Amino acid sequence: MILLPDDTGVTSYQWVAVGEGTHHQCLDDDNDGTSYVKCTAAGREMTIEFANPSVAEANIESITNVQFISSGRAIHRTEPALVAIEFEAPAGVSAYSETMSYDAHRASYETINGTARITYDGIHDWTYANLEDLELKCTKITDTSPAPAVEVYLSYLALRVTYVEAVSADNATFFGANF
């Protein structure tokens, strides 16, 4: 299942929404240059909140992993744009951070998937409760080259949840005992 952004949390004013009214609306579909958020200033943060799962808790036996999916590009002739993406909430989810390097390209967006995390804190398996109210924090990282600063455009940010579907008790009886 895919969890899409549904609200914008605390965000530095340097992260600018383009093409939509809010940051989370700019990031809820991968439509490249139609809507995106952009930032040039290093150290600036943007928090994006995600919708609750679209699959009912009773339909999930276990959660295999959670992974973020992003699409972005650097607005520079040669240098990439660096953005650290980390889980911000709910409480207990480790703030593991990954630095994404979006290639320098004037027109194309690059899709980068984060590491598939099999635990929410480095030890314990994900639970349905962990999926509710998830937040990601994006931080623009200092550029590797001297001025001018490298601007980043992000057009998509979502969470992919891989899970094992729960087997219905009715199906188990039907397929197991009624033959």
Rosetta blueprint (number, residue, H / E / L):
1 M L
2 I E
3 L E
4 L L
5 P E
6 D E
7 D E
8 T E
9 G E
10 V E
11 T E
12 S L
13 Y L
14 Q L
15 W L
16 V E
17 A E
18 V E
19 G L
20 E L
21 G L
22 T L
23 H H
24 H H
25 Q H
26 C H
27 L L
28 D L
29 D L
30 D L
31 N L
32 D H
33 G H
34 T H
35 S L
36 Y E
37 V E
38 K E
39 C E
40 T L
41 A L
42 A L
43 G L
44 R L
45 E E
46 M E
47 T E
48 I E
49 E E
50 F E
51 A L
52 N L
53 P L
54 S L
55 V L
56 A L
57 E H
58 A H
59 N H
60 I E
61 E E
62 S E
63 I E
64 T E
65 N E
66 V E
67 Q E
68 F E
69 I E
70 S E
71 S E
72 G E
73 R E
74 A E
75 I E
76 H L
77 R L
78 T L
79 E L
80 P L
81 A E
82 L E
83 V E
84 A E
85 I E
86 E E
87 F E
88 E E
89 A E
90 P L
91 A L
92 G L
93 V L
94 S L
95 A L
96 Y L
97 S E
98 E E
99 T E
100 M E
101 S E
102 Y E
103 D L
104 A E
105 H L
106 R L
107 A L
108 S L
109 Y L
110 E E
111 T E
112 I E
113 N E
114 G L
115 T L
116 A L
117 R E
118 I L
119 T E
120 Y L
121 D L
122 G L
123 I L
124 H L
125 D E
126 W L
127 T L
128 Y H
129 A H
130 N H
131 L H
132 E L
133 D L
134 L L
135 E E
136 L E
137 K E
138 C E
139 T E
140 K E
141 I L
142 T L
143 D L
144 T L
145 S L
146 P L
147 A L
148 P L
149 A L
150 V L
151 E E
152 V E
153 Y E
154 L E
155 S E
156 Y E
157 L E
158 A E
159 L E
160 R E
161 V E
162 T E
163 Y E
164 V E
165 E E
166 A L
167 V L
168 S L
169 A H
170 D H
171 N H
172 A H
173 T H
174 F H
175 F H
176 G H
177 A H
178 N L
179 F L
